[in-house]
Amino acid sequence: MKLSSIALLSLLAAPCATAFTTTATGRSHLSFVVDKSKQLTTQRNAFKSSIFEVSDVTFADTKESIVKGGRDLFPLIPKAFEGIEKIGVIGWGSQAPAQGQNLRDTLSLIKSPITVTVGLRKKSASWQEAQSQGFSEKEGTLGEMFEVISQSDLVILLISDAAQAKLYKDIFKAMKPGATLGLSHGFLLGYLDSIGETFPQDLDVIAVCPKGMGPSVRRLYEQGKSVNGAGINASFAVHQDKSGKATERALAWGVAIGSPFLFETTLRSEYCSDIYGERGILLGAVHGIVESLFRRYMKQGMSPEEAFLESSESITGNIVKVISKKGIKALYDQLNPEDKKIFQQAYSASYKPAKEILQEIYDEVSSGNEIRTVIMHGNRIDKYPVGKIDGTFTWQVGEKVRASRDEDKIPLNPFTAGVYVATMMAQIDVLLENGHPYSEVVNESVIEAVDSLCPYMHYRGVAFMVDNCSFTAKTGSRKWAPRFDYILEQLAYTAVDNGKVVDDQLIKAFENHSVHQAVEECCKLRPPVDISCDVATTTREIVIQ
């Protein structure tokens, strides 16, 4: 369906998230505002379920509805999936192997007759990989992509974003009338918006978007079996609800893949925050931070090994672990007075330069420019394949440091912490200023970084983190990491070296920021399992040679 030119222009001119947003289901995502003791409490993302228990959680000055996951909820899944006999998981990239296996294992555990079938191109290299994980053409759990799409009641489309943009017409044509289209990213909506098209009106359109790379979704599902589940938090969205069952089906999908808690968003808000976040602190920014600090510390007289220890290792082996369990403010509060001064100096100098890049990224994403970049990159990928990014001196040193690592002796460098946290807070502020709810802001800027992505960099370096993410993510990370590297060195570190006075107002704003309570609340919802990247797993993990 084509949108009118006026509607299209209005849509493209609007921000990805606003104070009031409404999906195609007609549900408002900002319900009411009440004044209690002169403190505003805003209800965001209120939804209902007749199957899963919905809880209200207070994040700073807002209240949001969530569903807490767990294996004890698995028996409720068949009721929520009522009317679905076959789930087609299409693709075998970052998310598909994890979600396909998790769905299959969950449904098998509760003895559900629902079949999970992986759909691939028959001659693809992924066909054998799917077979090695137990999916079989003979048993009806592996098949040609479009055949699986045409037979499935729920089509979970997990091919690359660039491929979705190329094939969406054929995919829509192949789907059964009344079927449900499931996405794990709002990219396709962003692309359809940019060309003035919409999803077919006879489909339910839902999304479950894990806030972490696919391999971590599988690893934590496997590692959480003995503690009522562990996994990666996920947002969910109901974009079209033709059947009246879309919310329950989205929640069932999220619970089945092991999400510790599910929060509601919209597809537009999701793609803006997700594409933006992975170019920021999740992937691109942290890469740029490490490269710039590594060089800086070496110039100050450190050995290469010391410089890597005080930059990359300090982030992945200490800073993010504190944030994961206790929050951002706890990291700051535990510093001694002298280290706190160093942190403030680095934070004050880094916040605005980082925010300049982050605002540019958000503008590029919300305008559709970044989506077009990904599609163009996909068009030339055969000629210019994604290259290796950990061959520089920084990461060669890192390999040596990891080989002799003592986890108990990894330092918490206050300057490194100041740069990293300033960038994280700048990312948070851009999202909040553009109307995103705290659940989405915290998960896209904090939880995904500390619980899913940085553990991979800690285990095997930056490429192991970046390249186990989606094509869209690894493309954006490579594009924006050098920008963070450059601006920090040119503006932030020179300000420190030139003795620029700490901005006390900026530090006070950080100390009293409303997001700290929201992060601490998310820490309470955190499952008790830390991801372990060095234990055996059935997930697919990528190492570009």
ABEGO torsion letter per residue (X at the ends): XBBBAAAAAAAAABBABBABBBBAAGBBABABBBBBGGBBBBBBGBBBBAABBBBBBBBEABBBBBBBBEAAAAAAAAAAABGBABBBBBEBBAAAAAAAAAAAAAAAAAGBABBBBBBBBAABAAAAAAAAAGBBAAAGABBBAAAAAAABABBBBABBAAAAAAAAAAAAAABBBGBBBBBABAAAAAAAAAAGBBBBAABBBBBBBBBBBAAAAAAAAAAAAAAGEBBBBBBBBBABBAAGAAAAAAAAAAAAAGBABBBBBBAAAAAAAAAAAAABAAAAAAAAAAAAAAAAAAAAGBBAAAAAAABAAAAAAAAAAAAAAAEAAAAAAABBAAAAAAAAAAAAAAAAAAAAAAAAAAAAAAAGAAAAAAAAAAAAAAABBBBBAAABAAAAAAAAAAAABBAAABBBBAAAAAAAAAAAAAAAAAAAAAGBBAAAAAAAAAAAAAAAAAAAAAAAEAAAAAAABBAAAAAAAAAAAAAAAAAAAAAAAAAAAAGBBBBAAAAAAAAABAAAAAAAAAAAABBABBBBAABBBABBBBBBX
